[in-house]
Amino acid sequence: MRAIAAANPTPRTELHYATPFQLLVAVVLSAQTTDAAVNKVTPALFARAPDAASMAALGATAIGDVIRSIGLWQAKARHVAALAADLVSHHQGEVPSTRAALEALPGVGRKTANVVLNVVFDQPTMAVDTHIFRIGNRTGLAPGKTPRAVEDALLARLPADTLRDAHHWLILHGRYICRARAPDCAHCPAVKPCRFPGKNARLRAQAEAAKVAAAGQPQS
């Protein structure tokens, strides 16, 4: 973890937002959808409804018209409209700071709550998405059969000084280096302690590909 951290000292979520409410909405929209896809629809959505009251007033149908390019947009539109209404009714339009209150909102599960608690309220939570689940098992860092098992193992094992930013480091590492189909072991800062059984084969293949590419280039 410290090797990954050294390669990216200031990790940040790649979702675009200006307020805690906008982050909450963006994370709900990002389920089974890339951050890049979410970032294409949220500027127009937040221009029309920047806060909980205006989002609730906008309603599911109008929300859906804006976000229909992302996956599961119908269900997400309903969830966003409903959670906005709940925030207005029960939390004065503000995003609550407890897990129980967050998970009581429509469309908000443990992973979404963990992101909000971490980013907005500076809590050392671990939001286990598909990337972190893969890394925990592939590298031997925190094997587990379920996201919750991986989450608990990571929180128990990671150095205390890495916990605040750990989920960002791992998500970004899984997105760009430790990819599902083609892990870039040659550029992994943590390749030495990694226990991925296929890493040596990946390193050999990448080294060979680099030699072939270099041989095909004209000499300077």
N, C-alpha and C positions, 0 to 999 in steps of 0.2 A: 504494500500500500504506500509506503514512503517513497518507493521508486516511482510509482505512478504519480504521486503528489508532486515530486520534484520536477517532473516533466510538464506539470500544469499547475503552477502555484495559486492561481486565482480562478478556480472552476465556477461556472455560472450555468444556470439553466438556459437552454437555447430558446425557450418560449418567450415571446414578447408580451410584456404587460407593464402597466403603470401603477396599479394598486393591488392590494391583497385580493379584492374581489375579482379583478381581471385575471390574476394568476389562478385563482380557484377555477374560474370558467375555462381558462386555457388548458388546465390539467384535465378537467373533465372531458373536454373536447379531444384531448390527445390519446384517449384510450383506443388501442388498436389502430392508431393513426400516427404518422410521423409529426414531429414538431414543425418541420418545414411546411407541411400541409396545413397545420393549424395556424401558423403565422401568416398564411396567405388569406385566411378568412377573418381573423380577429380584428385587423384594423377597421374594416367596414362595420363589423359587429359592434366594436367598442365606440366607434364614432356615433352610432345610433343609440347605444345604451351603455354608457360608461360606468354605471353603478347599479346596485341591486334594484332600486326602485324603478329606474327606467327600463331595466331588462325585464322585470316582471310585467311592466306595462306593455312592453313590446310583444310579449307572448310567444308561444311555441311556433305558431305558423310563420310569423315574420322572422323569427330566429332561424327556422329551418330554411327559409328562402336565402339567407345569407351564407349558411354553412353547408349547403347541400353537396359541395364538392368533396367533403370528407366522409370517411366511413361511418356507418351507423348514424347518419345525421338526424334521422327522424327521432330516434330514441334520445339522442343527445340534446336536441332542441327541447324536447319535453322536460328532460332533467334540468337543463339550464333555466328554463322558465320557472319550474317548480322550486328549485333551490333558491332562486332570486326572491320568489314570493315568500319562502320560509325565512330567509334572512330579514326581510322587511317585517314580517309578522312577529318573529321571535327574537331577533338580535339587532333591532334598530338599523337594519341594513348593513351591519358590520360582519366581517368574517370572524367566527368564534375561535378561541385559542385552545380549546380542549378537543381531544380525540373523539370523545363521546358525542359532543355537539356537532362536530364536522361529519362524522359517520352517520349521523341522523339525517343529514341533508340528502335529498334525492340525487342519485347518481354518484355519490361520494363513498368510495370504499376505503379500505386501509391504505392502499398505495397512494391515492390522491390525498388523503389526510396526512400521510407522512410527508409528502412534498410540501404541503402548506405549512405544517408545523415546523419543518426544517427551514424553509426559505423565509417565511414571514415571521415566525416566532423564535427562530434561532435554536430550535431543539435538535439534539443529535439523533434524529430518526433515520431509518434506512428504508427508502422506497424501493422495493424489489420489483423491477420491471423485467421484461424478457432478457435484456442485456445482463443485468446483475445476476439473475437466476443462472444464466449460462456461465458467466465468469466464476461464480461461486462453485459450481460443479466442475467446470472444465479445468480450472487451475488448481483445485484442491484447497482453495482458500476457505470455502464454507460450503461443503457438500450438503445437499438437502433435497428431499423429494417434493417439497412444496415451497412456494414463495415464503411462507411464514417461517418454515424451518431454516431457510437460507438467511432470512432477516435476523432471526434470533442468533444464529451461528456467527454472523458478521458482527453484530453488536457485542457479542461475548468475546470475539477474538481480536478485533481491530484495536490498534493502539489508541489510547484515549485522545491523543492530540490530533487524530485523523477523523474522529467520528463526525464532527460538525459538517465537514465537506465530503465525507466518504461516498455518499450516494451520487454526488455529481461526478467525482473522479471515476467511479466505476461505470456509470452510465455512459459518459463520454469515451471512456476507454473501450467499452463494448461496442459503441457506435462506430468508432473510427479505427481501432487497432484490433481488438479481440473480436472480430466480426464472426457471425454465425458460420458462413460458408467459406470464407477465405481469411482466416486470422493472419494478421501481418506480423508474424513472430519476429521477422528481421528488424522491425522498428519498434518492438515492444520494450519499454524500459524495465519491465519486470520479468524478462524472459528467463533469467537464471533461476530464481526461486520457483517459477511456475512449474506445476506438475502435470501439465497437459501432455498426454501420452504421444500425441502426434507432433509435438513441437519440433523435434529434430528433423523429421521428414519435411515439415514446412520450411525450416531453415535451409535445408539442402536444396529444396526446390526453388526457393527464392534466390539463393546464391547462384544457382545454375541459370536461372532466368536473367539475373543481372549480368552474368558473363556473356550470355548470348546477345543481350541488348547492347552491351558495350562493344562486342566484336562487330556488330553491324553498323556502328557509327563511324563516320569518316575520321581519320586521324587529324588532330589540330596541328 
